[in-house]
Amino acid sequence: MRHQISDSAGKLINGKSVLITGGTGSFGKKFVETMLARFKPKKVIIFSRDELKQSEMQETFKDPHDVLRYFIGDVRDPERLHRAFHDVDIVVHAAALKQIPAMEYNPFEAIKTNVLGAENVISAAIDQGVEKVIALSTDKACNPINLYGATKLCSDKLFVAANSYSGKNKTRFSVVRYGNVMGSRGSVIPLFQRQKETGTITITDKRMTRFWITREEGVNFVINCLSLMRGGEIFVPKIPSMKVIDVAKVIAPQCKIKVVGIRPGEKLHEAMILEDDARNSLEFKDYFIIQPLFPWWGKENHKGGKAVPDGFAYTSNNNADWLTEKQLKELLSKPL
């Protein structure tokens, strides 16, 4: 595995109250599972708006130390967030509307959750004195061409700037940006697995590439970033790329492949760092950091990183790390 949990993460989380928005989603479930298996938090609060999914989680997750709390609420509701964040030390903000076609058709709903919801999370965290907030972003926020990406870019900007609003308050905000999560809701892998039964796999373009990360690696990276963050950074993990058509061939080698054309709001290749951000980016062994452009940011905040070269871009088609068919088969042989 490329991203393992660091030893320093335990010192940060043990004994603390941790809340995750969107906690019943695919990321949230893995995050809660990891909290219970690897750490000794005081509380883990699952904040989400779906009471059925919360009920299902209660039946699924064993909680021998009685640390799980289920809090029904919506990030659109600032009063509910203010109540939920009371006595919370760490917030992971994973709640979002992210189905691209649905967001193109229902743009105001995307803005209410992804942008105004982010503002509500920030205000509640500052008012309640939360120690650290880390927000999940997406490669689609980098040079966005669809509404989902645009709302997540707005969200990223809000969380970075929130460090200026918190001032002398102890609350610090950072962002994690990564690519497609294997097996998550809306991922192409479950789609291909369903289509396999029909004998035909649909792809939009044979040239298309994407970044790929497992849920476990995504959760591990977020947890590591909680211990690394100073407030204001955008963390970008180094993860492999693969052509979508190659993913289809691994999942369904005997199936016919039908090219259906690029959908509205879809790119041939995704990016996580482009040239304009590269001027402020540092490279480390397993990740990059995009530094904020604020006077309060100290360049010595992250030692050991090296500035990326002029003209640098981190995109899924120019990636130095490519997932092989063998590696993908090994990943698919395990629960995603």
Contacts in CASP RR format, 6 or more apart in sequence:
PFRMAT RR
TARGET T0000
AUTHOR 0000-0000-0000
METHOD contacts of the structure
MODEL  1
MRHQISDSAGKLINGKSVLITGGTGSFGKKFVETMLARFKPKKVIIFSRD
ELKQSEMQETFKDPHDVLRYFIGDVRDPERLHRAFHDVDIVVHAAALKQI
PAMEYNPFEAIKTNVLGAENVISAAIDQGVEKVIALSTDKACNPINLYGA
TKLCSDKLFVAANSYSGKNKTRFSVVRYGNVMGSRGSVIPLFQRQKETGT
ITITDKRMTRFWITREEGVNFVINCLSLMRGGEIFVPKIPSMKVIDVAKV
IAPQCKIKVVGIRPGEKLHEAMILEDDARNSLEFKDYFIIQPLFPWWGKE
NHKGGKAVPDGFAYTSNNNADWLTEKQLKELLSKPL
1 214 0 8 1.000
1 216 0 8 1.000
1 217 0 8 1.000
1 220 0 8 1.000
2 217 0 8 1.000
2 237 0 8 1.000
2 238 0 8 1.000
2 239 0 8 1.000
2 286 0 8 1.000
3 217 0 8 1.000
3 218 0 8 1.000
3 220 0 8 1.000
3 221 0 8 1.000
3 224 0 8 1.000
3 237 0 8 1.000
3 286 0 8 1.000
4 220 0 8 1.000
5 34 0 8 1.000
5 38 0 8 1.000
5 220 0 8 1.000
5 223 0 8 1.000
5 224 0 8 1.000
6 224 0 8 1.000
6 227 0 8 1.000
8 227 0 8 1.000
9 39 0 8 1.000
9 223 0 8 1.000
9 224 0 8 1.000
9 226 0 8 1.000
9 227 0 8 1.000
10 38 0 8 1.000
10 39 0 8 1.000
10 227 0 8 1.000
11 227 0 8 1.000
12 90 0 8 1.000
12 226 0 8 1.000
12 227 0 8 1.000
13 35 0 8 1.000
13 39 0 8 1.000
13 40 0 8 1.000
13 41 0 8 1.000
13 90 0 8 1.000
13 223 0 8 1.000
13 226 0 8 1.000
14 39 0 8 1.000
14 40 0 8 1.000
14 41 0 8 1.000
15 40 0 8 1.000
15 41 0 8 1.000
15 42 0 8 1.000
16 41 0 8 1.000
16 42 0 8 1.000
16 89 0 8 1.000
16 90 0 8 1.000
16 131 0 8 1.000
17 41 0 8 1.000
17 42 0 8 1.000
17 43 0 8 1.000
17 44 0 8 1.000
17 45 0 8 1.000
17 87 0 8 1.000
17 88 0 8 1.000
17 89 0 8 1.000
17 90 0 8 1.000
18 35 0 8 1.000
18 41 0 8 1.000
18 43 0 8 1.000
18 44 0 8 1.000
18 45 0 8 1.000
18 88 0 8 1.000
18 89 0 8 1.000
18 90 0 8 1.000
18 91 0 8 1.000
18 92 0 8 1.000
19 44 0 8 1.000
19 45 0 8 1.000
19 47 0 8 1.000
19 71 0 8 1.000
19 84 0 8 1.000
19 85 0 8 1.000
19 88 0 8 1.000
19 90 0 8 1.000
19 91 0 8 1.000
19 92 0 8 1.000
20 28 0 8 1.000
20 31 0 8 1.000
20 32 0 8 1.000
20 44 0 8 1.000
20 45 0 8 1.000
20 46 0 8 1.000
20 47 0 8 1.000
20 91 0 8 1.000
20 92 0 8 1.000
20 93 0 8 1.000
20 94 0 8 1.000
21 47 0 8 1.000
21 48 0 8 1.000
21 75 0 8 1.000
21 91 0 8 1.000
21 92 0 8 1.000
21 93 0 8 1.000
21 94 0 8 1.000
21 95 0 8 1.000
21 121 0 8 1.000
22 28 0 8 1.000
22 46 0 8 1.000
22 47 0 8 1.000
22 48 0 8 1.000
22 94 0 8 1.000
22 95 0 8 1.000
22 96 0 8 1.000
23 29 0 8 1.000
23 31 0 8 1.000
23 32 0 8 1.000
23 46 0 8 1.000
23 47 0 8 1.000
23 48 0 8 1.000
23 94 0 8 1.000
23 95 0 8 1.000
24 46 0 8 1.000
24 48 0 8 1.000
24 50 0 8 1.000
24 53 0 8 1.000
24 54 0 8 1.000
24 56 0 8 1.000
24 57 0 8 1.000
25 48 0 8 1.000
25 53 0 8 1.000
25 94 0 8 1.000
25 185 0 8 1.000
26 181 0 8 1.000
26 183 0 8 1.000
26 184 0 8 1.000
26 185 0 8 1.000
26 215 0 8 1.000
27 94 0 8 1.000
27 136 0 8 1.000
27 181 0 8 1.000
27 184 0 8 1.000
27 215 0 8 1.000
27 218 0 8 1.000
27 219 0 8 1.000
28 46 0 8 1.000
28 94 0 8 1.000
28 219 0 8 1.000
29 57 0 8 1.000
30 215 0 8 1.000
30 216 0 8 1.000
30 219 0 8 1.000
31 92 0 8 1.000
31 94 0 8 1.000
31 219 0 8 1.000
31 222 0 8 1.000
32 44 0 8 1.000
32 46 0 8 1.000
32 57 0 8 1.000
32 61 0 8 1.000
32 68 0 8 1.000
33 61 0 8 1.000
34 216 0 8 1.000
34 219 0 8 1.000
34 220 0 8 1.000
34 223 0 8 1.000
35 41 0 8 1.000
35 44 0 8 1.000
35 67 0 8 1.000
36 44 0 8 1.000
36 61 0 8 1.000
36 62 0 8 1.000
36 63 0 8 1.000
36 67 0 8 1.000
36 68 0 8 1.000
40 65 0 8 1.000
41 67 0 8 1.000
42 67 0 8 1.000
43 67 0 8 1.000
43 68 0 8 1.000
43 69 0 8 1.000
44 67 0 8 1.000
44 68 0 8 1.000
44 69 0 8 1.000
45 68 0 8 1.000
45 69 0 8 1.000
45 70 0 8 1.000
45 71 0 8 1.000
45 84 0 8 1.000
45 88 0 8 1.000
46 54 0 8 1.000
46 57 0 8 1.000
46 68 0 8 1.000
46 69 0 8 1.000
46 70 0 8 1.000
46 71 0 8 1.000
47 71 0 8 1.000
47 73 0 8 1.000
47 81 0 8 1.000
47 84 0 8 1.000
47 95 0 8 1.000
48 54 0 8 1.000
48 71 0 8 1.000
48 72 0 8 1.000
48 73 0 8 1.000
48 95 0 8 1.000
49 72 0 8 1.000
49 73 0 8 1.000
49 74 0 8 1.000
51 72 0 8 1.000
54 70 0 8 1.000
54 72 0 8 1.000
57 70 0 8 1.000
58 68 0 8 1.000
58 70 0 8 1.000
61 68 0 8 1.000
71 84 0 8 1.000
73 80 0 8 1.000
73 81 0 8 1.000
73 84 0 8 1.000
74 80 0 8 1.000
74 113 0 8 1.000
75 81 0 8 1.000
75 93 0 8 1.000
75 95 0 8 1.000
75 113 0 8 1.000
75 117 0 8 1.000
75 118 0 8 1.000
75 120 0 8 1.000
75 121 0 8 1.000
76 112 0 8 1.000
76 113 0 8 1.000
76 116 0 8 1.000
76 117 0 8 1.000
76 120 0 8 1.000
77 120 0 8 1.000
78 120 0 8 1.000
78 123 0 8 1.000
78 124 0 8 1.000
81 120 0 8 1.000
81 121 0 8 1.000
81 123 0 8 1.000
81 124 0 8 1.000
82 123 0 8 1.000
82 124 0 8 1.000
82 127 0 8 1.000
82 128 0 8 1.000
84 124 0 8 1.000
85 91 0 8 1.000
85 124 0 8 1.000
85 125 0 8 1.000
85 127 0 8 1.000
85 128 0 8 1.000
85 129 0 8 1.000
85 130 0 8 1.000
86 128 0 8 1.000
87 128 0 8 1.000
88 128 0 8 1.000
88 130 0 8 1.000
89 130 0 8 1.000
89 131 0 8 1.000
89 132 0 8 1.000
90 130 0 8 1.000
90 131 0 8 1.000
90 132 0 8 1.000
90 133 0 8 1.000
90 134 0 8 1.000
90 226 0 8 1.000
91 121 0 8 1.000
91 125 0 8 1.000
91 130 0 8 1.000
91 132 0 8 1.000
91 133 0 8 1.000
91 134 0 8 1.000
92 133 0 8 1.000
92 134 0 8 1.000
92 136 0 8 1.000
92 222 0 8 1.000
92 226 0 8 1.000
93 118 0 8 1.000
93 121 0 8 1.000
93 133 0 8 1.000
93 134 0 8 1.000
93 135 0 8 1.000
93 136 0 8 1.000
93 159 0 8 1.000
94 136 0 8 1.000
95 113 0 8 1.000
95 117 0 8 1.000
96 113 0 8 1.000
96 114 0 8 1.000
96 136 0 8 1.000
96 152 0 8 1.000
96 155 0 8 1.000
97 103 0 8 1.000
97 109 0 8 1.000
97 110 0 8 1.000
97 113 0 8 1.000
97 114 0 8 1.000
97 148 0 8 1.000
98 138 0 8 1.000
98 148 0 8 1.000
98 186 0 8 1.000
99 148 0 8 1.000
99 186 0 8 1.000
100 140 0 8 1.000
100 146 0 8 1.000
100 147 0 8 1.000
100 148 0 8 1.000
100 263 0 8 1.000
100 265 0 8 1.000
100 266 0 8 1.000
101 263 0 8 1.000
101 264 0 8 1.000
103 109 0 8 1.000
103 110 0 8 1.000
103 146 0 8 1.000
103 147 0 8 1.000
103 148 0 8 1.000
103 151 0 8 1.000
104 146 0 8 1.000
104 147 0 8 1.000
104 264 0 8 1.000
104 265 0 8 1.000
107 147 0 8 1.000
110 147 0 8 1.000
110 148 0 8 1.000
110 151 0 8 1.000
111 151 0 8 1.000
114 148 0 8 1.000
114 151 0 8 1.000
114 152 0 8 1.000
114 154 0 8 1.000
114 155 0 8 1.000
115 151 0 8 1.000
115 154 0 8 1.000
115 155 0 8 1.000
115 158 0 8 1.000
118 135 0 8 1.000
118 154 0 8 1.000
118 155 0 8 1.000
118 158 0 8 1.000
118 159 0 8 1.000
119 158 0 8 1.000
121 133 0 8 1.000
121 135 0 8 1.000
122 133 0 8 1.000
122 158 0 8 1.000
122 159 0 8 1.000
122 162 0 8 1.000
122 165 0 8 1.000
122 173 0 8 1.000
124 130 0 8 1.000
125 133 0 8 1.000
125 162 0 8 1.000
125 171 0 8 1.000
125 173 0 8 1.000
126 162 0 8 1.000
126 165 0 8 1.000
126 166 0 8 1.000
126 169 0 8 1.000
126 171 0 8 1.000
129 169 0 8 1.000
129 170 0 8 1.000
129 171 0 8 1.000
130 171 0 8 1.000
131 170 0 8 1.000
131 171 0 8 1.000
131 172 0 8 1.000
132 171 0 8 1.000
132 172 0 8 1.000
132 173 0 8 1.000
132 174 0 8 1.000
132 226 0 8 1.000
132 229 0 8 1.000
133 159 0 8 1.000
133 162 0 8 1.000
133 171 0 8 1.000
133 172 0 8 1.000
133 173 0 8 1.000
133 174 0 8 1.000
134 173 0 8 1.000
134 174 0 8 1.000
134 175 0 8 1.000
134 176 0 8 1.000
134 222 0 8 1.000
134 225 0 8 1.000
134 226 0 8 1.000
134 229 0 8 1.000
135 155 0 8 1.000
135 156 0 8 1.000
135 159 0 8 1.000
135 173 0 8 1.000
135 174 0 8 1.000
135 175 0 8 1.000
135 176 0 8 1.000
136 175 0 8 1.000
136 176 0 8 1.000
136 222 0 8 1.000
137 152 0 8 1.000
137 155 0 8 1.000
137 156 0 8 1.000
137 175 0 8 1.000
137 176 0 8 1.000
137 177 0 8 1.000
137 178 0 8 1.000
137 234 0 8 1.000
138 148 0 8 1.000
138 149 0 8 1.000
138 152 0 8 1.000
138 177 0 8 1.000
138 178 0 8 1.000
138 179 0 8 1.000
139 177 0 8 1.000
139 178 0 8 1.000
139 179 0 8 1.000
139 180 0 8 1.000
139 211 0 8 1.000
139 270 0 8 1.000
139 271 0 8 1.000
139 272 0 8 1.000
139 316 0 8 1.000
140 146 0 8 1.000
140 148 0 8 1.000
140 149 0 8 1.000
140 152 0 8 1.000
140 270 0 8 1.000
141 149 0 8 1.000
141 150 0 8 1.000
141 152 0 8 1.000
141 153 0 8 1.000
141 155 0 8 1.000
141 156 0 8 1.000
141 177 0 8 1.000
142 153 0 8 1.000
142 177 0 8 1.000
142 270 0 8 1.000
142 271 0 8 1.000
142 272 0 8 1.000
142 273 0 8 1.000
142 274 0 8 1.000
142 277 0 8 1.000
143 271 0 8 1.000
143 274 0 8 1.000
144 150 0 8 1.000
144 152 0 8 1.000
144 153 0 8 1.000
145 265 0 8 1.000
145 267 0 8 1.000
146 264 0 8 1.000
146 265 0 8 1.000
146 266 0 8 1.000
156 175 0 8 1.000
156 177 0 8 1.000
156 234 0 8 1.000
159 173 0 8 1.000
159 174 0 8 1.000
159 175 0 8 1.000
159 232 0 8 1.000
160 173 0 8 1.000
160 174 0 8 1.000
160 175 0 8 1.000
160 232 0 8 1.000
160 234 0 8 1.000
160 292 0 8 1.000
160 294 0 8 1.000
161 294 0 8 1.000
162 171 0 8 1.000
162 173 0 8 1.000
163 172 0 8 1.000
163 173 0 8 1.000
163 231 0 8 1.000
163 232 0 8 1.000
163 292 0 8 1.000
163 294 0 8 1.000
163 296 0 8 1.000
164 294 0 8 1.000
164 296 0 8 1.000
166 172 0 8 1.000
166 173 0 8 1.000
172 229 0 8 1.000
172 230 0 8 1.000
172 231 0 8 1.000
172 232 0 8 1.000
173 231 0 8 1.000
173 232 0 8 1.000
174 225 0 8 1.000
174 229 0 8 1.000
174 230 0 8 1.000
174 231 0 8 1.000
174 232 0 8 1.000
174 233 0 8 1.000
174 234 0 8 1.000
174 235 0 8 1.000
175 232 0 8 1.000
175 233 0 8 1.000
175 234 0 8 1.000
175 235 0 8 1.000
176 221 0 8 1.000
176 222 0 8 1.000
176 225 0 8 1.000
176 234 0 8 1.000
176 235 0 8 1.000
176 237 0 8 1.000
177 234 0 8 1.000
177 235 0 8 1.000
177 236 0 8 1.000
177 272 0 8 1.000
178 211 0 8 1.000
178 213 0 8 1.000
178 218 0 8 1.000
178 221 0 8 1.000
178 236 0 8 1.000
178 237 0 8 1.000
178 239 0 8 1.000
178 272 0 8 1.000
179 210 0 8 1.000
179 211 0 8 1.000
179 212 0 8 1.000
179 213 0 8 1.000
179 239 0 8 1.000
179 270 0 8 1.000
179 272 0 8 1.000
180 187 0 8 1.000
180 188 0 8 1.000
180 210 0 8 1.000
180 211 0 8 1.000
180 212 0 8 1.000
180 213 0 8 1.000
181 187 0 8 1.000
181 213 0 8 1.000
181 214 0 8 1.000
181 215 0 8 1.000
181 218 0 8 1.000
182 189 0 8 1.000
182 212 0 8 1.000
182 213 0 8 1.000
182 214 0 8 1.000
182 215 0 8 1.000
182 331 0 8 1.000
182 336 0 8 1.000
183 189 0 8 1.000
183 190 0 8 1.000
183 215 0 8 1.000
183 336 0 8 1.000
184 215 0 8 1.000
188 210 0 8 1.000
188 244 0 8 1.000
188 247 0 8 1.000
189 247 0 8 1.000
189 251 0 8 1.000
189 332 0 8 1.000
189 336 0 8 1.000
192 201 0 8 1.000
192 247 0 8 1.000
192 248 0 8 1.000
192 251 0 8 1.000
192 252 0 8 1.000
193 251 0 8 1.000
193 252 0 8 1.000
195 201 0 8 1.000
195 202 0 8 1.000
195 252 0 8 1.000
195 255 0 8 1.000
196 251 0 8 1.000
196 252 0 8 1.000
196 255 0 8 1.000
199 252 0 8 1.000
199 254 0 8 1.000
199 255 0 8 1.000
199 256 0 8 1.000
200 255 0 8 1.000
200 256 0 8 1.000
200 257 0 8 1.000
200 258 0 8 1.000
201 248 0 8 1.000
201 251 0 8 1.000
201 252 0 8 1.000
201 255 0 8 1.000
201 256 0 8 1.000
201 257 0 8 1.000
201 258 0 8 1.000
202 257 0 8 1.000
202 258 0 8 1.000
202 259 0 8 1.000
202 260 0 8 1.000
203 244 0 8 1.000
203 245 0 8 1.000
203 248 0 8 1.000
203 257 0 8 1.000
203 258 0 8 1.000
203 259 0 8 1.000
203 260 0 8 1.000
204 244 0 8 1.000
204 259 0 8 1.000
204 260 0 8 1.000
204 261 0 8 1.000
204 262 0 8 1.000
204 263 0 8 1.000
204 266 0 8 1.000
205 244 0 8 1.000
205 259 0 8 1.000
205 261 0 8 1.000
205 262 0 8 1.000
205 268 0 8 1.000
206 243 0 8 1.000
206 245 0 8 1.000
206 259 0 8 1.000
207 243 0 8 1.000
207 268 0 8 1.000
208 243 0 8 1.000
208 244 0 8 1.000
208 245 0 8 1.000
208 262 0 8 1.000
208 268 0 8 1.000
208 269 0 8 1.000
209 241 0 8 1.000
209 242 0 8 1.000
209 243 0 8 1.000
209 244 0 8 1.000
209 268 0 8 1.000
209 269 0 8 1.000
209 270 0 8 1.000
209 316 0 8 1.000
209 317 0 8 1.000
209 319 0 8 1.000
210 241 0 8 1.000
210 242 0 8 1.000
210 244 0 8 1.000
210 269 0 8 1.000
210 270 0 8 1.000
210 316 0 8 1.000
211 239 0 8 1.000
211 240 0 8 1.000
211 241 0 8 1.000
211 270 0 8 1.000
211 272 0 8 1.000
211 316 0 8 1.000
211 319 0 8 1.000
212 239 0 8 1.000
212 240 0 8 1.000
212 241 0 8 1.000
212 242 0 8 1.000
212 323 0 8 1.000
213 221 0 8 1.000
213 237 0 8 1.000
213 239 0 8 1.000
214 331 0 8 1.000
214 336 0 8 1.000
215 336 0 8 1.000
217 237 0 8 1.000
217 239 0 8 1.000
218 237 0 8 1.000
221 235 0 8 1.000
221 237 0 8 1.000
221 287 0 8 1.000
225 235 0 8 1.000
228 235 0 8 1.000
228 302 0 8 1.000
229 235 0 8 1.000
230 301 0 8 1.000
230 302 0 8 1.000
231 292 0 8 1.000
232 291 0 8 1.000
232 292 0 8 1.000
232 294 0 8 1.000
232 297 0 8 1.000
233 289 0 8 1.000
233 290 0 8 1.000
233 291 0 8 1.000
233 292 0 8 1.000
233 301 0 8 1.000
233 302 0 8 1.000
234 289 0 8 1.000
234 290 0 8 1.000
235 287 0 8 1.000
235 288 0 8 1.000
235 289 0 8 1.000
236 272 0 8 1.000
236 273 0 8 1.000
236 287 0 8 1.000
236 288 0 8 1.000
236 289 0 8 1.000
236 290 0 8 1.000
236 314 0 8 1.000
237 286 0 8 1.000
237 287 0 8 1.000
238 286 0 8 1.000
238 287 0 8 1.000
238 288 0 8 1.000
238 321 0 8 1.000
239 321 0 8 1.000
240 319 0 8 1.000
240 321 0 8 1.000
240 322 0 8 1.000
240 323 0 8 1.000
240 327 0 8 1.000
241 316 0 8 1.000
241 317 0 8 1.000
241 319 0 8 1.000
241 321 0 8 1.000
241 322 0 8 1.000
241 323 0 8 1.000
242 322 0 8 1.000
242 323 0 8 1.000
242 328 0 8 1.000
245 257 0 8 1.000
246 325 0 8 1.000
246 328 0 8 1.000
247 328 0 8 1.000
248 255 0 8 1.000
248 257 0 8 1.000
249 257 0 8 1.000
249 325 0 8 1.000
250 325 0 8 1.000
250 328 0 8 1.000
250 329 0 8 1.000
250 332 0 8 1.000
251 332 0 8 1.000
262 268 0 8 1.000
268 317 0 8 1.000
269 315 0 8 1.000
269 316 0 8 1.000
269 317 0 8 1.000
270 315 0 8 1.000
270 316 0 8 1.000
271 313 0 8 1.000
271 314 0 8 1.000
271 315 0 8 1.000
271 316 0 8 1.000
272 288 0 8 1.000
272 314 0 8 1.000
272 315 0 8 1.000
273 281 0 8 1.000
273 288 0 8 1.000
273 290 0 8 1.000
273 308 0 8 1.000
273 312 0 8 1.000
273 313 0 8 1.000
273 314 0 8 1.000
274 313 0 8 1.000
274 315 0 8 1.000
275 311 0 8 1.000
275 312 0 8 1.000
275 313 0 8 1.000
277 290 0 8 1.000
278 308 0 8 1.000
278 309 0 8 1.000
278 310 0 8 1.000
278 311 0 8 1.000
278 312 0 8 1.000
278 313 0 8 1.000
279 310 0 8 1.000
280 290 0 8 1.000
280 291 0 8 1.000
280 292 0 8 1.000
280 293 0 8 1.000
281 288 0 8 1.000
281 289 0 8 1.000
281 290 0 8 1.000
281 291 0 8 1.000
281 307 0 8 1.000
281 308 0 8 1.000
281 312 0 8 1.000
282 288 0 8 1.000
282 289 0 8 1.000
282 291 0 8 1.000
282 302 0 8 1.000
282 304 0 8 1.000
282 305 0 8 1.000
282 306 0 8 1.000
282 307 0 8 1.000
282 308 0 8 1.000
283 305 0 8 1.000
283 306 0 8 1.000
283 307 0 8 1.000
283 308 0 8 1.000
284 302 0 8 1.000
284 304 0 8 1.000
284 305 0 8 1.000
288 308 0 8 1.000
288 314 0 8 1.000
289 302 0 8 1.000
289 305 0 8 1.000
291 297 0 8 1.000
291 299 0 8 1.000
291 301 0 8 1.000
291 302 0 8 1.000
END
